[in-house]
Amino acid sequence: MKTIAVEHSWHEMDSSVRIEWNLGKRCNYNCSYCDQLTHDNFSDFLSFEAAKNTIDKIMEKCRDKRIRISLTGGEPTINPSFLNIIKYMKEAGVSFVSVTTNGSRTREFYIQAMEYLDNIIFSYHMEYLDRKKYVDAILACNEYIQKNPKKRLHVHVMMLPTMFNEAVLFMETLKKNDIKTVMRRIRPAFKVDHKENIYEDGRLVDGVIAEPFYAGPTTLLFYKGNSKAGPNCSKDKDYYSDEENVFLTENRVKSLSRQTNGSVKTKNNAGSFVNVITYTESDATEENVNDILVRKENSYIGWKCWSGVQTLMINSQDNVFNATCQAAKFGNIRTGFDIPAGPTICTKQWCLCAADLNTTKIKDDIYQDKIRII
């Protein structure tokens, strides 16, 4: 049966606004699947004073709601002011502070950061990381959380083609320590200026995917102004082998039958965590947003969406958008911004980011009674 509504499974998300804040493009990795629009190794770091001013404006603009801020990049933890920034967030009254990190800092650094973080997400990038150092940092944070149970930790395993055996061994290590993981199907980037690339009006419309461990610059593939890099791009089939695609499907999509008594069925695959409820006409399933991506059920064009109400996104240029999809721009932190009072109609062909997938959305107003409306 077709999905007719989606919402976050955590009730604590009610009456709050979740802000994805890109602290900057600077990163100490150069993963083959991360394009030049997303990262580099030379951009200036956001200063503490600029971050402080941004936090103050967020608290003023959203003062009637609980504020949840998720920090991304680039690699946010390499900012020299990172610890001071998250400390100020808590002092300013931010309810929930989260960071997504590549795990390249020391265990001592992460333990210090955990004092101010409510959630930490480690991304497992197999092309660059020092596995022992990485695991040590995760285990140290997990030990800290055992003594502070209100804090959270989980790991995104970037399922790099050719490295699935390594990923499975790593996930088994975490499973033994009761650390939750989720497998992430990688959206490949494309080689820049490859001789076989095809351009229209200066935009790449067909090209060659950057294979694993490719060290050159990569970019997104665009067609008619829209990015095609993602689980719905026709060239994705060349990225994973048939065996790897089977592995991803079998380990991410299980027990898809839905209950028929109106209750919510929880699906928790491969030691993962659940963070979204998907509704059909008669049933509901609590699962992980990546299950939606694997099934390729992530098209909501024309749906009513609460991005901009439940979510905001601040990019590395301080521009404020409705969500990571950047379907609507609301202004700039420095010059001012306004946010909508209610939901809008989705204009994007695909919802590609995990941070956006569990934002409340309904196919039609007749399904509004399916969801919790804030």
C-alpha positions in Angstrom: 0.0 0.0 0.0 1.1 3.5 -0.7 2.4 5.9 2.0 0.0 8.8 2.6 1.7 10.5 5.6 5.0 10.7 7.4 6.2 12.1 10.7 9.0 11.9 13.2 8.5 9.0 15.7 9.9 10.9 18.6 7.1 12.8 20.5 9.7 15.1 21.9 9.9 16.7 18.4 6.5 18.2 19.0 6.4 21.9 19.7 10.1 22.3 18.7 12.0 23.5 15.7 15.0 21.5 14.4 17.8 23.5 12.8 20.4 21.9 10.6 23.4 24.3 10.8 26.3 23.9 8.4 29.3 25.4 10.3 31.3 25.5 7.0 32.7 23.5 4.1 36.2 23.0 5.6 36.9 19.2 6.1 40.0 17.1 6.8 38.7 14.3 4.5 38.1 14.1 0.8 35.7 11.2 0.3 35.1 10.2 -3.3 31.3 10.6 -2.9 31.5 14.1 -1.3 31.2 16.8 -4.0 33.1 20.1 -4.1 29.9 22.0 -3.3 29.8 20.3 0.1 33.4 20.3 1.2 36.9 21.7 0.7 40.2 22.0 2.7 40.6 25.8 2.6 37.4 27.6 3.5 37.6 30.0 6.5 36.3 28.7 9.8 33.2 30.3 11.3 34.4 32.6 14.1 33.0 32.2 17.6 31.6 35.8 17.6 29.7 35.1 14.3 28.4 31.8 15.8 27.4 33.6 19.0 25.4 36.2 17.0 23.7 33.5 15.0 22.7 31.6 18.2 21.3 34.9 19.7 19.2 35.6 16.6 17.9 32.0 16.5 16.8 32.2 20.1 15.1 35.5 19.5 13.3 34.4 16.3 12.1 31.1 17.7 11.6 32.0 21.3 8.2 30.4 21.5 9.6 26.9 20.7 12.1 24.5 22.0 15.3 24.8 19.8 17.1 21.7 18.6 20.3 22.4 16.6 22.2 19.8 14.6 25.7 20.8 13.5 27.1 19.6 10.2 29.7 20.6 7.6 32.3 20.0 6.2 33.6 18.5 9.4 32.3 20.8 12.2 34.6 19.5 15.0 37.7 20.8 13.3 36.5 24.4 13.8 38.9 25.8 16.5 35.9 27.4 18.3 33.7 24.2 18.2 33.8 23.5 21.9 33.1 27.2 22.8 30.2 27.3 20.2 28.4 24.3 21.7 29.0 25.5 25.2 27.4 28.8 24.4 24.4 27.0 22.8 23.6 25.4 26.1 24.2 28.6 28.0 21.8 30.4 25.7 19.1 27.8 26.3 19.2 25.6 23.2 17.3 22.5 24.3 19.1 19.9 22.2 22.5 20.1 20.6 23.7 17.4 18.1 26.7 17.0 15.9 27.5 14.8 13.0 31.3 14.0 12.9 33.7 11.9 10.9 35.2 10.7 14.1 38.7 12.0 13.4 39.2 13.8 16.7 40.7 12.2 19.8 38.6 10.4 22.4 39.6 13.1 24.9 38.2 15.8 22.6 34.9 13.9 22.2 34.5 13.3 25.9 35.0 17.0 26.5 32.4 17.8 23.8 29.9 15.4 25.3 29.5 17.7 28.3 27.6 20.1 26.0 26.2 17.7 23.4 22.9 15.9 23.8 23.5 13.7 20.7 26.5 12.6 18.7 26.4 10.9 15.3 29.6 9.3 14.0 29.8 8.8 10.3 32.0 5.8 9.3 33.9 6.9 6.1 36.1 4.0 5.2 38.4 5.7 2.7 40.1 7.8 5.3 39.6 6.9 8.9 41.9 5.3 11.4 39.7 2.4 12.5 41.3 1.9 15.9 41.2 5.6 16.8 37.7 5.8 15.5 36.4 2.9 17.5 38.2 4.1 20.7 36.4 7.5 20.4 33.0 5.8 19.9 33.5 3.4 22.9 34.7 6.3 25.1 31.6 8.3 24.2 29.4 5.3 24.7 30.9 4.8 28.2 30.2 8.4 29.0 26.5 8.0 27.9 26.1 5.0 30.1 26.6 7.4 33.0 24.5 10.1 31.4 21.5 8.2 29.9 19.7 11.2 28.6 22.4 11.7 26.0 22.5 9.7 22.7 24.9 8.2 20.3 24.6 6.3 17.0 26.7 5.5 14.0 26.0 6.0 10.3 28.0 3.4 8.3 28.7 4.8 4.8 28.4 1.6 2.8 31.3 2.1 0.5 31.3 -0.3 -2.5 34.1 -2.9 -2.4 34.3 -2.5 1.4 31.2 -4.3 2.7 33.1 -7.0 4.6 34.9 -4.3 6.5 31.6 -2.6 7.2 30.0 -5.8 8.5 33.0 -6.5 10.9 32.8 -2.9 12.2 29.1 -3.2 12.8 29.6 -6.4 14.7 32.1 -4.6 17.0 29.5 -2.0 17.7 26.7 -4.4 18.2 28.7 -6.2 20.9 28.8 -2.9 22.8 25.0 -2.2 22.2 25.8 0.8 20.0 23.1 1.5 17.4 24.1 1.7 13.8 22.4 2.4 10.5 23.7 1.5 7.0 23.7 4.5 4.6 23.4 3.9 0.9 25.9 6.4 -0.6 24.7 8.9 -3.2 27.8 9.0 -5.5 29.2 12.1 -6.9 30.6 12.5 -10.4 34.1 13.2 -11.7 34.8 16.8 -12.6 35.8 17.5 -16.2 35.9 13.8 -17.3 36.2 13.5 -21.1 32.9 11.6 -21.3 30.9 14.2 -19.3 28.1 15.9 -21.2 27.1 19.4 -20.5 24.1 21.5 -21.4 24.2 25.3 -20.8 27.2 24.7 -18.5 25.4 22.1 -16.4 26.6 18.5 -16.1 23.7 16.4 -17.4 25.5 13.0 -17.8 28.8 11.9 -16.6 31.1 9.3 -14.9 30.6 8.3 -11.3 33.7 8.7 -9.0 34.6 5.2 -8.1 35.6 4.3 -4.4 38.9 5.8 -3.4 38.8 8.3 -6.2 40.9 11.3 -5.0 40.1 14.0 -7.6 37.4 16.7 -7.4 33.8 15.6 -7.7 30.5 17.3 -8.3 26.8 16.7 -8.4 25.1 15.8 -11.6 22.5 18.4 -12.7 19.6 18.2 -15.1 17.3 21.1 -15.8 18.6 22.8 -12.7 17.9 19.9 -10.4 20.5 17.6 -8.8 20.1 14.0 -10.0 22.8 12.5 -7.7 20.9 10.2 -5.4 19.0 6.9 -5.0 16.9 7.8 -8.0 19.7 8.6 -10.4 19.9 6.0 -13.2 23.6 5.8 -12.9 23.5 4.7 -9.3 23.0 1.1 -10.6 26.7 1.2 -11.7 27.9 2.2 -8.2 27.1 -1.0 -6.2 27.5 -4.5 -7.5 24.5 -6.8 -7.8 25.7 -8.6 -4.6 26.1 -5.4 -2.7 22.6 -4.2 -3.7 21.1 -7.5 -2.5 23.0 -7.1 0.8 21.7 -3.5 1.3 18.1 -4.6 0.5 18.1 -7.7 2.7 19.6 -5.9 5.7 17.6 -2.7 5.5 14.1 -3.8 4.3 12.6 -6.7 6.3 9.1 -7.5 7.4 7.4 -4.9 5.3 3.9 -6.2 6.1 1.9 -3.6 8.0 -0.5 -4.2 10.9 -4.1 -3.8 10.1 -5.5 -2.9 13.6 -4.4 0.8 13.5 -1.5 0.4 15.9 2.1 1.2 15.0 4.4 -1.6 14.1 8.1 -1.1 15.0 10.7 -2.3 12.6 14.3 -2.3 13.9 16.7 -3.8 11.4 20.3 -4.8 11.8 20.7 -3.1 15.2 19.5 0.2 13.7 17.3 2.8 15.4 13.8 4.0 14.5 13.0 7.7 13.9 10.1 7.9 11.5 6.5 6.7 11.2 5.1 6.0 7.7 1.4 5.8 7.3 -0.8 4.0 4.8 -4.6 4.3 4.6 -5.0 1.8 7.4 -1.7 1.1 9.1 1.5 2.7 10.4 5.1 1.5 10.6 7.9 2.9 12.8 11.2 2.5 11.0 14.4 4.3 10.0 14.4 7.0 7.3 16.9 5.1 5.3 14.3 2.3 4.8 12.3 4.9 2.8 15.4 5.7 0.7 16.1 2.0 0.0 12.5 1.5 -1.1 12.7 4.6 -3.2 9.5 5.9 -1.7 10.9 9.4 -1.1 9.0 11.5 -3.6 6.5 13.9 -2.0 6.1 16.6 -4.7 2.7 18.2 -4.2 2.4 17.1 -0.6 1.8 19.4 2.3 5.0 19.7 4.3 5.9 21.2 7.6 9.5 22.1 6.7 10.0 25.7 7.7 7.8 25.1 10.7 9.4 22.1 12.2 12.8 22.5 10.5 15.2 25.2 9.3 18.5 24.9 7.6 21.5 27.4 7.8 24.1 26.9 5.1 27.7 27.8 5.1 26.9 31.3 3.7 24.5 32.0 6.6 21.4 31.7 4.4 18.3 30.4 6.1 16.1 27.8 4.3 13.1 25.7 5.1 15.2 22.5 5.4 18.2 20.7 3.9 16.3 20.5 0.6 16.5 24.3 0.4 13.2 24.5 -1.4 12.5 27.9 0.1 14.8 30.6 1.2 13.7 32.8 4.2 16.6 35.2 4.4 20.0 35.4 6.0 21.2 35.3 9.6 23.1 38.6 9.1 20.4 40.6 7.4 17.3 39.0 8.8 14.9 36.3 8.0 11.2 35.4 8.4 9.7 31.9 8.8 6.2 30.7 7.8 3.4 30.1 10.3 2.2 27.0 8.6 3.0 24.2 6.1 3.8 24.7 2.5 3.4 22.5 -0.7 6.5 20.5 -1.6 8.0 21.4 -5.0 11.0 19.0 -5.0 10.9 15.8 -7.0 12.8 13.9 -4.4 13.4 14.2 -0.6 17.0 13.0 -0.5 18.3 14.0 3.0 17.7 11.8 6.1 17.3 15.0 8.1 14.3 16.0 6.0 12.6 12.7 5.5 10.9 12.5 8.9 9.6 16.1 8.8 5.8 15.9 9.0 4.1 15.7 5.6 0.8 14.5 4.2 -0.4 13.6 0.7 -3.8 15.3 1.2 -5.7 17.2 3.8 -8.0 14.3 4.4 -5.1 12.4 6.0 -4.4 15.2 8.6 -5.9 13.1 11.4 -3.2 10.5 10.9 -0.5 12.8 12.3 0.4 14.9 15.4 -0.1 18.5 14.3 1.8 21.1 16.3 
